[in-house]
Structures are given as C-alpha cells and as structure tokens.
Amino acid sequence: MGASHTLDRSKTSTQAWEPPALEALRVGFIGAGRLARALSLALQAVGVPVVGVASRSEASARALADALPACRVSDSAAVSQGCDLVFLTSPDARIADIARAVPWRAGQAVVHCSGATPVAVLRPAAEAGALIGGFHPMQAFGADAGAALASLPGCTVAIEAPPALEALLHGLARRLGCVGLSLPPGARVRYHASGGYASQHVHALVGEAVRLWQSWGATERQALDALLPLLRGTLESLARSGVAAGMPGPVSRGDAGTVRLHRQALEAVDPEMRDLYDRLCRRGVALARQAGRLDADGAAGVERALEAPPDAL
Ligand SMILES: NC(=O)c1ccc[n+]([C@@H]2O[C@H](COP(=O)([O-])OP(=O)(O)OC[C@H]3O[C@@H](n4cnc5c(N)ncnc54)[C@H](OP(=O)(O)O)[C@@H]3O)[C@@H](O)[C@H]2O)c1
C-alpha cells in the first residue's frame, strides 16, 4: 500500500476557510466504491493529492489506497481531521448517518456526490464549522475502474455550495476536464431525474426491444448485436441534430398505418408494452410537430391510430 504521506492531524483549525491551491489540497474519501475510485484516480492524475480514505470495510479502503501513492487507510474521524476537502461517497442512504457520526471541524469542506440527496443532510458538518456542498458528476460509473476513469472527462458536474467552496469545486471540475454546473435553487432533484431518462430509462427501453426479439426465440445477445448499431446512430444523430429534428421513425413521417400495425403486434405480446409504446408515440408526435416534420393533419392521423381501443386492434 502506498503510505508515504500520513494524515496530518495537527492541522485541525477553527480558522476561516482559506482553501489551499489544488496541488496542496488534502482530499479524503469516506466510502471507497465505484465513484470514489474513479474520482480519486482522476484527482491524482491531475495533481490533486488524495491523502486519506475510510470505508465500511478495510478491504475496499485498502484497494483504493493501493492505487494512490499519497493515500493511507484510516477511520472516518482521521480522514475528517486530516483533510481539507472530504468527499462522502457512501451510498445515498448512509450519507446523513456519516455526517452525524463524524467529528467535523472549521477550516474544511465536506461534500457529498449524490444527485438527489439535499446538501442539507450535511448540516452536522456545517454546525461544526465546516463548509458543506454537493458535487455530482452526471455519469454512470461501473465496477471497471479504468472505464470509469476514462468516462469522467467531459462530464457535467452539478455543484451546490456557498461561494467560497463553490469556486473551489468549479476549479476542481475544470481541472478534471469536467463542466461545472451551478443549478438554480430547487432544481437538484429534477436535474438528477433527467439523468435517469438519459441512462437508466434507455436500458429499460432497450429491455423492451430485447423482449420482442425473445418473443420469437432470439437471444439478448442477438438482439443487442442488431440494435446497438442503431442505438449508436441514434446518439450521433442526437448530438448532430438535436432532440426534435433528428428523430427517426414512423411517427415523425406521419405513418399512421405502421403505428396501427405496431400496436396490434405489441398488444399480442404484452398490453403494457403496447401502452408504453402509445405514451412514447404521443411524445414523438409533439417532437415531430416541434421539428416541423408533421403537419396538423399528419399529427391527427397518428393520434387517431393511437386512440383505437386495444380490443379493436
Ligand atoms: N456510481 C455512479 O455511477 C455514481 C454517479 C454519480 C454519483 N454517484 C454517487 O456517489 C455515491 C457513491 O456511489 P457508488 O456508486 O460509488 O456506490 P458504491 O459503489 O456502492 O460504493 C459505496 C461505498 O461506500 C461504502 N460504505 C457503505 N456504507 C458506509 C458507511 N456507513 N461508512 C463508510 N463507507 C460506507 C461501501 O462500503 P464497502 O467498504 O463495504 O465497500 C462502498 O465502498 C452515491 O452518493 C451516489 O449517488 C454515483
């Protein structure tokens, strides 16, 4: 394990927050999972020292510290005492408990990385004089640390903090090659839900497509081999043309006959799948109208096709 630097407990202070330069910022992590691995490796790669890690299990903390020459494994209290900036990277449900249990201090900042959890759950740290904030990268980090690390640059990071800490966190985001985003008050949970539509719900939609392949005996692998090139093309079209203008498919062409055939086939497989299809098509009609690709008559034709009751299909 790399343990060349020890946590400096003598630097507990009640002084006002005067963050050191990023190269001298002592960063710690409580929670050594997927996000902590990606973020700590990325910080090290851009010259920001990660000096301490604690986790529920020593094995996880050790695995993270082993990849970081300046980092040592310790308990949460020692990470707090020895670090200028502590990332709470436990599961969301544990953040408030950790915030209550750890002895925080003035002259440090405590930040969680959850998209939906209010920053206010860190209030115990604020009451002890620390600055508190949120630092949420809009990215999905899996178990493969290399892939997670590679997926960080270019991400948007939602930052919520008082001005002194906000400036530091924006500087960190820039140093990581990310785009810092300060959200308006009250937008945090909606921002996080938007990520679900661009990630989790894409899996759910592809899951529906795969179920259709499985309905004639094909495997998930066969389905993915056929669908992934389409999905990649869709992402490229989104990037190139935007949401409305680039939308393909029968709805955008006003092809009500094909919509009727789809509904019939889907109803036979699973009425809930047909119901989801109907809802998505209605969103598609609005997008096609917005893009000027569907006139009022075309839209009315598709909507009539969507209104046919299931027992008439
Ligand atoms: N993964 C992502 O894609 C992603 C993206 C953006 C934001 N986030 C946010 O990042 C945070 C961490 O998520 P994650 O995906 O990295 O989770 P994770 O992979 O499940 O890792 C969580 C880590 O926290 C440790 N832990 C659990 N309870 C603890 C406690 N009471 N005290 C200290 N450590 C504890 C775990 O324990 P062990 O020691 O047993 O391993 C594990 O190492 C969450 O707030 C999440 O919303 C995640």
PDBQT file of the ligand as one rigid body, heavy atoms in Angstrom, charges set to zero:
ROOT
HETATM    1  N1  LIG A 401     -21.674   5.068  -9.412  1.00  0.00    +0.000 N 
HETATM    2  C1  LIG A 401     -22.171   6.090 -10.090  1.00  0.00    +0.000 C 
HETATM    3  O1  LIG A 401     -22.415   5.971 -11.288  1.00  0.00    +0.000 OA
HETATM    4  C2  LIG A 401     -22.444   7.418  -9.429  1.00  0.00    +0.000 A 
HETATM    5  C3  LIG A 401     -22.568   8.557 -10.267  1.00  0.00    +0.000 A 
HETATM    6  C4  LIG A 401     -22.796   9.793  -9.677  1.00  0.00    +0.000 A 
HETATM    7  C5  LIG A 401     -22.927   9.890  -8.304  1.00  0.00    +0.000 A 
HETATM    8  N2  LIG A 401     -22.829   8.758  -7.518  1.00  0.00    +0.000 N 
HETATM    9  C6  LIG A 401     -22.971   8.917  -6.078  1.00  0.00    +0.000 C 
HETATM   10  O2  LIG A 401     -21.766   8.541  -5.453  1.00  0.00    +0.000 OA
HETATM   11  C7  LIG A 401     -22.030   7.984  -4.179  1.00  0.00    +0.000 C 
HETATM   12  C8  LIG A 401     -21.392   6.613  -4.106  1.00  0.00    +0.000 C 
HETATM   13  O3  LIG A 401     -21.962   5.785  -5.086  1.00  0.00    +0.000 OA
HETATM   14  P1  LIG A 401     -21.189   4.496  -5.628  1.00  0.00    +0.000 P 
HETATM   15  O4  LIG A 401     -21.871   4.104  -6.901  1.00  0.00    +0.000 OA
HETATM   16  O5  LIG A 401     -19.740   4.730  -5.628  1.00  0.00    +0.000 OA
HETATM   17  O6  LIG A 401     -21.573   3.434  -4.513  1.00  0.00    +0.000 OA
HETATM   18  P2  LIG A 401     -20.861   2.041  -4.198  1.00  0.00    +0.000 P 
HETATM   19  O7  LIG A 401     -20.073   1.571  -5.357  1.00  0.00    +0.000 OA
HETATM   20  O8  LIG A 401     -21.933   1.179  -3.642  1.00  0.00    +0.000 OA
HETATM   21  O9  LIG A 401     -19.836   2.420  -3.039  1.00  0.00    +0.000 OA
HETATM   22  C9  LIG A 401     -20.236   2.870  -1.799  1.00  0.00    +0.000 C 
HETATM   23  C10 LIG A 401     -19.063   2.720  -0.855  1.00  0.00    +0.000 C 
HETATM   24  O10 LIG A 401     -19.430   3.251   0.427  1.00  0.00    +0.000 OA
HETATM   25  C11 LIG A 401     -19.027   2.322   1.415  1.00  0.00    +0.000 C 
HETATM   26  N3  LIG A 401     -19.914   2.437   2.573  1.00  0.00    +0.000 N 
HETATM   27  C12 LIG A 401     -21.161   1.931   2.771  1.00  0.00    +0.000 A 
HETATM   28  N4  LIG A 401     -21.633   2.292   3.961  1.00  0.00    +0.000 NA
HETATM   29  C13 LIG A 401     -20.671   3.025   4.552  1.00  0.00    +0.000 A 
HETATM   30  C14 LIG A 401     -20.555   3.659   5.817  1.00  0.00    +0.000 A 
HETATM   31  N5  LIG A 401     -21.557   3.634   6.701  1.00  0.00    +0.000 N 
HETATM   32  N6  LIG A 401     -19.396   4.320   6.095  1.00  0.00    +0.000 NA
HETATM   33  C15 LIG A 401     -18.392   4.383   5.183  1.00  0.00    +0.000 A 
HETATM   34  N7  LIG A 401     -18.437   3.788   3.976  1.00  0.00    +0.000 NA
HETATM   35  C16 LIG A 401     -19.563   3.133   3.669  1.00  0.00    +0.000 A 
HETATM   36  C17 LIG A 401     -19.167   0.974   0.747  1.00  0.00    +0.000 C 
HETATM   37  O11 LIG A 401     -18.636   0.005   1.555  1.00  0.00    +0.000 OA
HETATM   38  P3  LIG A 401     -17.504  -1.123   1.476  1.00  0.00    +0.000 P 
HETATM   39  O12 LIG A 401     -16.394  -0.594   2.288  1.00  0.00    +0.000 OA
HETATM   40  O13 LIG A 401     -18.181  -2.302   2.041  1.00  0.00    +0.000 OA
HETATM   41  O14 LIG A 401     -17.120  -1.307   0.036  1.00  0.00    +0.000 OA
HETATM   42  C18 LIG A 401     -18.633   1.281  -0.633  1.00  0.00    +0.000 C 
HETATM   43  O15 LIG A 401     -17.234   1.230  -0.676  1.00  0.00    +0.000 OA
HETATM   44  C19 LIG A 401     -23.551   7.971  -4.032  1.00  0.00    +0.000 C 
HETATM   45  O16 LIG A 401     -23.951   9.109  -3.336  1.00  0.00    +0.000 OA
HETATM   46  C20 LIG A 401     -24.037   8.022  -5.466  1.00  0.00    +0.000 C 
HETATM   47  O17 LIG A 401     -25.318   8.610  -5.584  1.00  0.00    +0.000 OA
HETATM   48  C21 LIG A 401     -22.580   7.531  -8.060  1.00  0.00    +0.000 A 
ENDROOT
TORSDOF 0
